[in-house]
Amino acid sequence: MPQTSLDALLAVSVFSLLACGQVTLAQEVQDSPLNQFKHGIPIAKIKCSVDHQLILKKSNRTPACVFPSSISVLIKRGWATMMHAITEEPIKQKNTKPVSVFAIFYISGSNHANLELSEKHLRSGDYLFITTPLDRDSDFTQLLQDTAEAKSKVVQGVHVISFVWYSKIDAIKLHSSYLPHDVDGIIYDYEKGEMYSPEFTTDGQKTLSLLNVASGISHNKGFKFMATPAFGYTVNNNEVEYPWDWTGISKDADFLVIQFQHFFKLNNANYIKTRIGNAVKDINITSDTPFIELSLTAIGGTANEDLQAMQDLEKVGIYKFLIFFESWKTSELEYIFEKRTELLD
């Protein structure tokens, strides 16, 4: 059955139960849970009336207050999520493990099905980064159109941000002057390779200086700045860490995306996982910017490999993940969204 039809059927079923008195929503003695949520109150801190209990609507993860006796009916009907519905004890006694935060990197004008998936599945606190193709910024119409669409369709609390995407410091210097003010930010994809940054160096101080220049240009022009350096490089199937000053890089970046795409395939995977965990802890002392990039690409990983990588990285204190994917990986992206709550939260 198509999802839209199923949602409609569930809505009718729940309405019928309400009408028959089998399920009773909490009386609005205080502000409704949805209004509390819309005013920025974290879900775990939303208050229900006495003798009522907080659950989440499965389709869009919005909160509702119900009588405890109603919960099993709502779960059976597919209206409420299981992890938040089984609650005979107060929320404060629940597992306090941080929930995952996703950032989706969508290239404007590519497979629109991927944008629709992001609009449907991203939840409050997540990010949707919509960018121009790398080093191509001659027409911003599609970028601004995709951004406007996403802002109108995502649930409240999802951060939709538009970027232009460059790999060269000279391009940032030259092009930043004519970017439209409707664009939110500039990405500096700082990495080694023929198609990437000719100025790339393994000298830590020179790298920090380059990223500071790009950040200064972006901020002086009124744009947010995202840096995307790689964590290291591979030699004989072992990851060698670059000598970056991560805290220095993060201080001037509004968003820091650390490319860490296929570490789980390396001989020293456990060591390098611990190293990046320590780096993120250091960054978080002064900034809350870092995302770890995992890729659904030929050299990156499959959906199952990326999900396993996320679970492994959570063990070293990392909960913010950017998913970079090839445009035809729609089914794998959808699978990650579907398994997210079960495996990561």
C-alpha positions as CSV (number, residue, x, y, z in Angstrom):
1,M,0.0,0.0,0.0
2,P,1.4,3.5,-0.8
3,Q,2.7,5.3,2.2
4,T,0.2,8.2,1.8
5,S,-2.7,5.8,1.7
6,L,-1.4,4.0,4.8
7,D,-1.0,7.3,6.7
8,A,-4.6,8.2,5.8
9,L,-5.8,4.8,6.9
10,L,-4.0,5.1,10.3
11,A,-5.4,8.6,10.8
12,V,-8.9,7.4,10.2
13,S,-8.4,4.4,12.5
14,V,-7.1,6.6,15.3
15,F,-9.9,9.0,14.8
16,S,-12.4,6.2,15.0
17,L,-10.9,5.0,18.2
18,L,-11.1,8.4,19.7
19,A,-14.7,8.7,18.7
20,C,-15.6,5.3,20.2
21,G,-13.8,6.2,23.5
22,Q,-11.1,3.5,23.2
23,V,-8.3,6.1,23.2
24,T,-8.4,9.4,25.1
25,L,-5.9,12.1,24.5
26,A,-4.8,14.3,27.4
27,Q,-7.0,17.2,28.2
28,E,-5.2,20.5,27.5
29,V,-4.9,21.6,31.1
30,Q,-1.6,23.2,30.1
31,D,-0.1,24.1,26.8
32,S,-0.4,21.2,24.3
33,P,2.6,19.0,23.7
34,L,2.8,20.1,20.1
35,N,2.8,23.8,21.1
36,Q,5.6,23.1,23.7
37,F,7.6,21.3,20.9
38,K,7.1,24.2,18.5
39,H,8.4,26.7,21.1
40,G,11.7,24.8,21.2
41,I,11.2,22.6,24.4
42,P,13.2,19.4,24.0
43,I,10.9,16.3,23.6
44,A,12.3,14.8,26.8
45,K,11.2,17.8,28.7
46,I,7.7,18.2,27.4
47,K,5.1,18.1,30.2
48,C,1.8,16.2,30.1
49,S,-1.2,16.6,32.3
50,V,-1.4,14.5,35.4
51,D,-2.1,10.8,34.7
52,H,-1.1,11.1,31.0
53,Q,2.0,10.0,29.2
54,L,4.2,11.3,26.4
55,I,4.4,9.4,23.1
56,L,5.6,10.3,19.6
57,K,3.5,10.1,16.5
58,K,5.4,7.6,14.3
59,S,5.0,9.4,10.9
60,N,6.7,12.7,11.9
61,R,7.9,12.2,15.5
62,T,5.7,14.9,16.9
63,P,4.7,14.6,20.6
64,A,1.2,13.7,22.0
65,C,-0.1,13.1,25.5
66,V,-2.3,10.0,26.1
67,F,-3.7,7.9,28.9
68,P,-1.3,4.9,29.6
69,S,-4.1,2.5,28.8
70,S,-4.2,3.9,25.3
71,I,-0.6,3.2,24.4
72,S,-0.9,-0.4,23.4
73,V,-3.8,0.4,21.0
74,L,-1.8,3.2,19.4
75,I,1.2,1.0,18.9
76,K,-0.9,-1.8,17.4
77,R,-2.4,0.7,15.0
78,G,1.0,1.9,14.0
79,W,0.4,5.5,15.2
80,A,3.0,5.7,18.0
81,T,6.6,4.7,18.1
82,M,7.6,1.8,20.3
83,M,10.7,3.3,21.9
84,H,8.8,6.2,23.4
85,A,5.5,4.3,24.0
86,I,6.7,1.7,26.4
87,T,6.9,4.0,29.4
88,E,5.6,3.0,32.8
89,E,8.4,4.9,34.5
90,P,9.1,8.6,34.3
91,I,11.0,10.0,31.4
92,K,13.8,11.2,33.7
93,Q,14.6,7.5,34.4
94,K,15.0,6.7,30.7
95,N,18.3,6.1,29.0
96,T,20.0,9.5,28.7
97,K,22.3,8.5,25.7
98,P,22.4,11.3,23.2
99,V,20.3,10.8,20.1
100,S,21.9,10.9,16.7
101,V,22.0,14.1,14.6
102,F,22.0,13.7,10.9
103,A,23.2,16.1,8.2
104,I,22.3,15.3,4.6
105,F,24.4,16.7,1.9
106,Y,22.2,17.2,-1.1
107,I,23.5,18.5,-4.4
108,S,21.0,20.9,-5.9
109,G,19.4,19.7,-9.2
110,S,20.4,16.1,-8.7
111,N,18.0,13.2,-8.0
112,H,14.9,14.9,-6.5
113,A,13.8,11.7,-4.8
114,N,16.7,12.1,-2.4
115,L,15.5,15.6,-1.5
116,E,12.0,14.2,-0.9
117,L,13.4,11.5,1.3
118,S,15.3,14.1,3.4
119,E,12.2,16.3,3.7
120,K,10.2,13.3,4.9
121,H,12.6,11.6,7.3
122,L,14.8,14.4,8.9
123,R,13.7,15.3,12.4
124,S,14.0,18.2,14.7
125,G,17.7,19.0,15.3
126,D,18.9,17.5,12.0
127,Y,20.4,19.5,9.1
128,L,19.9,19.5,5.4
129,F,22.8,21.1,3.5
130,I,21.8,21.9,-0.1
131,T,24.7,22.9,-2.3
132,T,25.7,23.7,-5.8
133,P,27.7,21.1,-7.6
134,L,31.4,21.3,-6.8
135,D,33.1,24.4,-8.3
136,R,30.0,25.2,-10.4
137,D,28.1,28.3,-9.4
138,S,27.0,30.0,-12.6
139,D,23.3,29.6,-11.9
140,F,21.8,29.8,-8.4
141,T,18.1,29.4,-9.4
142,Q,17.9,25.7,-8.8
143,L,19.8,26.0,-5.5
144,L,17.4,28.6,-4.1
145,Q,14.4,26.7,-5.5
146,D,15.4,23.5,-3.8
147,T,16.1,25.3,-0.5
148,A,12.8,27.1,-0.5
149,E,11.0,23.8,-1.2
150,A,12.8,22.0,1.6
151,K,12.1,24.7,4.1
152,S,8.4,24.5,3.4
153,K,8.3,20.7,3.8
154,V,10.6,19.6,6.6
155,V,9.3,19.4,10.2
156,Q,9.9,22.3,12.5
157,G,13.4,22.2,13.9
158,V,15.2,20.9,10.8
159,H,18.0,23.3,9.8
160,V,17.9,23.8,6.0
161,I,21.0,25.7,4.8
162,S,22.1,26.6,1.3
163,F,25.8,26.5,0.3
164,V,28.1,27.1,-2.7
165,W,30.8,24.4,-2.8
166,Y,34.4,25.2,-3.7
167,S,37.6,23.2,-3.7
168,K,40.0,26.1,-4.3
169,I,40.9,29.1,-2.2
170,D,41.3,31.2,-5.3
171,A,37.7,30.4,-6.3
172,I,36.4,31.5,-2.9
173,K,38.4,34.8,-3.2
174,L,37.1,35.5,-6.7
175,H,33.5,34.3,-6.6
176,S,32.4,35.4,-3.1
177,S,31.9,39.0,-4.3
178,Y,29.0,38.1,-6.6
179,L,27.1,35.4,-4.6
180,P,23.5,36.3,-4.0
181,H,22.6,37.3,-0.5
182,D,19.9,34.6,-0.4
183,V,22.7,31.9,-0.3
184,D,23.5,31.0,3.3
185,G,27.1,29.9,3.2
186,I,30.4,28.8,1.5
187,I,32.0,25.3,1.7
188,Y,35.8,24.9,1.4
189,D,36.3,21.2,0.3
190,Y,40.0,21.1,1.4
191,E,41.5,17.8,0.3
192,K,44.2,16.3,-1.9
193,G,43.5,15.2,-5.4
194,E,43.6,16.3,-9.1
195,M,40.0,17.7,-8.9
196,Y,40.5,19.4,-5.5
197,S,42.7,21.9,-3.8
198,P,46.0,22.6,-5.6
199,E,47.1,24.5,-2.5
200,F,46.7,21.4,-0.3
201,T,49.6,20.8,2.1
202,T,50.2,18.4,5.0
203,D,51.8,21.3,6.9
204,G,49.4,21.9,9.8
205,Q,50.1,25.6,10.2
206,K,49.7,26.4,6.5
207,T,46.5,24.4,6.4
208,L,45.1,26.3,9.4
209,S,46.1,29.6,7.7
210,L,44.3,28.6,4.4
211,L,41.1,27.7,6.3
212,N,41.3,30.9,8.3
213,V,41.5,32.9,5.1
214,A,38.5,31.1,3.6
215,S,36.6,31.6,6.9
216,G,37.5,35.3,7.0
217,I,36.3,35.9,3.4
218,S,33.0,34.1,4.0
219,H,32.2,35.9,7.2
220,N,33.3,39.3,5.8
221,K,30.8,38.8,3.0
222,G,28.0,37.7,5.5
223,F,28.1,34.0,4.7
224,K,28.4,31.0,7.0
225,F,31.5,28.9,6.6
226,M,31.9,25.1,6.3
227,A,35.3,23.4,6.3
228,T,35.5,19.8,5.2
229,P,39.1,18.5,5.7
230,A,39.9,14.8,5.6
231,F,41.0,13.2,8.8
232,G,43.9,11.4,7.2
233,Y,45.1,9.4,4.2
234,T,45.6,5.7,3.5
235,V,48.9,3.9,3.2
236,N,49.0,0.1,2.8
237,N,45.4,-0.1,4.1
238,N,46.2,1.9,7.2
239,E,45.0,5.4,8.0
240,V,47.7,8.0,8.6
241,E,46.3,11.0,10.5
242,Y,47.0,14.5,9.2
243,P,48.7,16.8,11.7
244,W,45.7,19.2,11.9
245,D,45.0,21.6,14.8
246,W,41.3,20.6,15.0
247,T,40.4,23.1,17.7
248,G,42.0,25.8,15.7
249,I,40.1,24.8,12.6
250,S,36.8,24.6,14.4
251,K,37.0,28.0,16.1
252,D,36.5,29.9,12.8
253,A,34.1,27.4,11.1
254,D,30.4,27.5,11.6
255,F,30.3,23.9,10.5
256,L,33.2,21.4,10.5
257,V,32.8,18.2,8.5
258,I,35.6,15.7,9.1
259,Q,35.9,13.3,6.1
260,F,36.3,9.8,7.7
261,Q,34.6,7.8,5.0
262,H,35.8,4.2,5.0
263,F,37.8,3.8,8.2
264,F,36.1,0.5,9.1
265,K,37.8,-1.2,6.1
266,L,41.3,-0.4,7.4
267,N,43.7,-2.5,9.3
268,N,44.0,0.0,12.1
269,A,40.3,0.8,12.3
270,N,40.0,0.5,16.1
271,Y,43.0,2.8,16.7
272,I,41.9,5.4,14.3
273,K,38.3,5.3,15.6
274,T,39.7,6.1,19.1
275,R,41.8,8.9,17.7
276,I,38.9,10.7,16.0
277,G,36.9,10.3,19.1
278,N,39.5,12.1,21.1
279,A,39.7,14.8,18.4
280,V,36.0,15.4,18.6
281,K,36.1,15.6,22.4
282,D,38.8,18.3,22.1
283,I,36.8,20.2,19.5
284,N,33.6,20.1,21.7
285,I,35.4,21.9,24.5
286,T,35.3,25.1,22.5
287,S,32.8,24.4,19.7
288,D,29.8,22.2,18.8
289,T,30.4,22.1,15.1
290,P,31.9,18.8,14.1
291,F,30.1,16.2,11.9
292,I,31.7,13.0,10.9
293,E,31.2,12.3,7.2
294,L,30.3,8.8,6.1
295,S,29.6,8.0,2.4
296,L,27.3,5.9,0.4
297,T,29.8,5.7,-2.5
298,A,31.8,3.1,-4.3
299,I,34.8,3.7,-2.0
300,G,32.8,4.8,1.0
301,G,30.5,2.1,2.1
302,T,27.1,0.4,1.9
303,A,24.1,1.4,4.0
304,N,24.8,-1.5,6.4
305,E,28.5,-0.6,6.7
306,D,27.7,3.0,7.4
307,L,25.2,2.1,10.0
308,Q,27.7,-0.2,11.7
309,A,30.3,2.6,11.5
310,M,27.9,5.0,13.2
311,Q,27.3,2.5,16.0
312,D,31.0,2.1,16.4
313,L,31.6,5.8,16.5
314,E,28.9,6.3,19.1
315,K,31.0,4.2,21.4
316,V,33.7,6.9,21.3
317,G,31.2,9.7,21.9
318,I,30.3,10.7,18.3
319,Y,26.7,11.3,17.5
320,K,26.7,13.8,14.6
321,F,26.9,12.3,11.2
322,L,26.9,13.8,7.7
323,I,25.8,11.4,5.0
324,F,27.3,12.0,1.6
325,F,25.9,9.9,-1.2
326,E,25.9,9.3,-4.9
327,S,22.6,10.4,-6.5
328,W,21.5,6.9,-7.4
329,K,21.8,5.6,-3.8
330,T,18.2,6.5,-3.0
331,S,17.2,3.0,-1.6
332,E,20.3,2.8,0.6
333,L,19.7,6.3,1.9
334,E,16.1,5.3,2.7
335,Y,17.3,2.2,4.5
336,I,19.6,4.3,6.8
337,F,16.6,6.5,7.7
338,E,14.4,3.5,8.4
339,K,17.0,1.9,10.7
340,R,18.2,5.0,12.4
341,T,16.0,4.9,15.5
342,E,16.4,1.2,16.0
343,L,20.2,1.1,15.7
344,L,21.4,4.6,16.8
345,D,19.0,6.1,19.4
